Amino acid sequence: MKQIKTEKDIAHMFDSIAGRYDLLNNVLSAKQDIRWRKHLVSCLPSGSDVRFLDTATGTGEVIKTALDQGKQFAQVIGTDISDGMLDLAKQKITAPNVSFRNEQATDIKEEDNSIDGLSISFGLRNVVEPLKAVNEFHRVMAVGGKLLILEFFKPKSSLMNSLYTFYFRYVLPLVGGFMSNKSAYQYLPESVQDFMTLDELCAYLIERGFVIESTKNFLFGNCGFVCASKVSQKS
């Protein structure tokens, strides 16, 4: 498989699977991804003055879920590095207070302390410099703002890690390859193996000036959720 190392490579990979991305997420997670997103959205701030940024938005499923759940926002911004994903998001969501743009998570075009809610779902491990992205999240978020991260992690249990490895190394690429781009569905599980643990992510968030409000494990620890609040202007 061709190695995927740059933002351009990752954007091209997601462009290639955009058309079947939502379907495959449902199939490969047995529709558990819907439940995970609903939990994330339940932690989002809501109100007529709330600005919400969903980075690595993909096809906009988090934003759609938030709107379907009745969350209120002054402005919603979805960003991604894949134009193919963004094209689908724009077709799916046409609310007047929602906009989409091509943007890296490490270079957000927003002013300091201007975002009240920021989410990233299954995208942080695909950022070439994930800790730089967390720093950027901190910069643009208002004090008291909520940072919501949903991501795949290696489980702590050796048994579950073995089962996870089998599924993600053999089953996921087989099904993903049959329905979409095989190389993409080989890269995605490999990206989890190379990513930080949930505990390491939480430790960095605390160091950076966030407080961890809650964490939750799904899929026996294979999927993790973090809800954090910005508590300082630490630079």
Residue pairs with C-beta under 8 A, 6 or more apart in sequence:
1 183
1 186
1 187
2 9
2 183
3 9
4 10
4 13
4 187
5 128
6 128
7 81
7 104
7 128
10 81
10 82
10 126
10 128
11 81
11 82
11 83
13 181
13 183
13 184
13 187
14 21
14 58
14 80
14 81
14 82
14 84
14 85
14 184
15 82
15 83
15 84
15 85
16 84
16 180
16 181
16 184
17 24
17 176
17 180
17 181
17 184
17 185
18 59
18 82
18 84
18 85
18 87
18 88
19 84
19 88
19 180
20 179
20 180
21 58
21 59
21 85
21 88
21 180
22 59
22 61
22 88
23 179
24 175
24 176
24 179
24 180
24 185
25 33
25 61
26 33
26 34
27 175
27 179
28 172
28 175
28 176
29 36
29 219
32 218
32 219
32 223
33 61
34 65
35 218
36 121
36 150
36 218
36 223
36 225
37 61
37 62
37 65
37 121
37 150
38 65
38 69
39 216
39 225
40 62
40 119
40 121
40 148
40 150
40 225
41 62
41 65
41 66
41 69
41 71
42 69
43 146
43 148
43 213
43 214
43 227
44 52
44 66
44 71
44 117
44 119
44 146
44 148
45 52
45 116
45 117
45 145
45 146
46 71
46 72
46 73
47 72
47 73
47 74
48 72
48 74
49 74
49 116
50 72
50 73
50 74
50 116
50 117
51 73
51 74
51 75
51 76
51 77
51 114
51 115
51 116
51 117
52 63
52 66
52 71
52 73
52 75
52 76
52 77
52 115
52 116
52 117
52 118
52 119
53 76
53 77
53 78
53 79
53 108
53 110
53 115
53 117
53 118
53 119
53 140
54 60
54 62
54 63
54 76
54 77
54 78
54 79
54 118
54 119
54 120
54 121
55 79
55 80
55 103
55 105
55 108
55 118
55 119
55 120
55 123
55 133
55 137
56 79
56 80
56 81
56 105
56 120
56 121
56 122
56 123
56 124
56 126
56 127
57 63
57 78
57 79
57 80
57 85
57 86
57 89
57 100
58 80
58 82
58 85
58 89
58 121
58 122
58 123
59 85
59 88
59 89
59 92
60 78
60 88
60 89
60 90
60 92
60 93
60 100
61 121
62 119
62 121
63 76
63 78
63 89
63 93
63 98
64 92
64 93
66 73
66 76
67 76
67 93
67 95
67 98
73 97
73 117
74 97
75 97
75 99
76 95
76 97
76 98
76 99
77 98
77 99
77 100
77 101
77 110
78 86
78 89
78 93
78 98
78 99
78 100
78 101
79 100
79 101
79 102
79 103
79 105
79 108
80 86
80 89
80 100
80 102
80 103
81 102
81 103
81 104
82 102
83 102
86 100
86 101
86 102
89 100
90 100
101 109
103 109
104 127
105 120
105 123
105 124
105 127
105 133
105 136
105 137
106 127
106 128
106 129
106 132
106 133
106 136
107 136
108 136
108 137
108 139
108 140
110 140
111 140
112 139
112 140
113 140
113 141
113 142
113 143
113 233
114 140
114 142
115 140
115 141
115 142
115 145
116 141
116 142
116 144
116 145
116 146
117 145
117 146
117 148
118 137
118 140
118 141
118 145
118 146
118 147
118 148
119 147
119 148
119 149
119 150
120 133
120 137
120 148
120 149
120 150
120 151
121 149
121 150
121 151
122 150
122 151
122 152
123 151
124 130
124 133
124 134
124 149
124 151
124 195
124 201
125 151
125 152
125 191
125 192
125 194
125 195
126 191
127 133
130 195
130 196
131 204
134 204
134 205
134 208
135 208
137 147
138 208
138 209
138 210
138 230
138 234
141 147
141 230
142 230
143 230
143 231
143 232
143 233
144 229
144 230
144 231
145 229
145 230
146 213
146 227
146 228
146 229
147 205
147 210
147 226
147 227
147 228
147 229
147 230
148 225
148 226
148 227
148 228
149 201
149 225
149 226
149 228
150 223
150 224
150 225
151 195
151 198
151 201
151 223
151 224
152 192
152 195
152 222
152 223
152 224
153 192
153 195
153 196
153 197
153 198
153 221
153 222
153 223
153 224
154 161
154 164
154 192
154 193
154 195
154 197
155 161
155 164
155 220
155 221
155 222
156 197
156 221
157 220
157 221
160 220
160 221
160 222
164 222
165 193
168 188
168 189
168 192
169 189
172 185
172 188
172 189
173 182
173 185
173 186
173 189
175 185
176 182
176 184
176 185
176 188
177 185
177 186
196 204
198 215
198 217
198 224
198 226
201 226
202 212
202 215
202 226
202 228
205 212
205 226
205 228
206 212
208 234
209 230
209 231
209 232
209 233
209 234
210 228
210 229
210 230
210 231
211 228
211 229
211 231
212 226
212 227
212 228
213 227
213 228
213 229
214 225
214 226
214 227
215 224
215 225
215 226
215 227
216 224
216 225
217 223
217 224
217 225
218 224
218 225
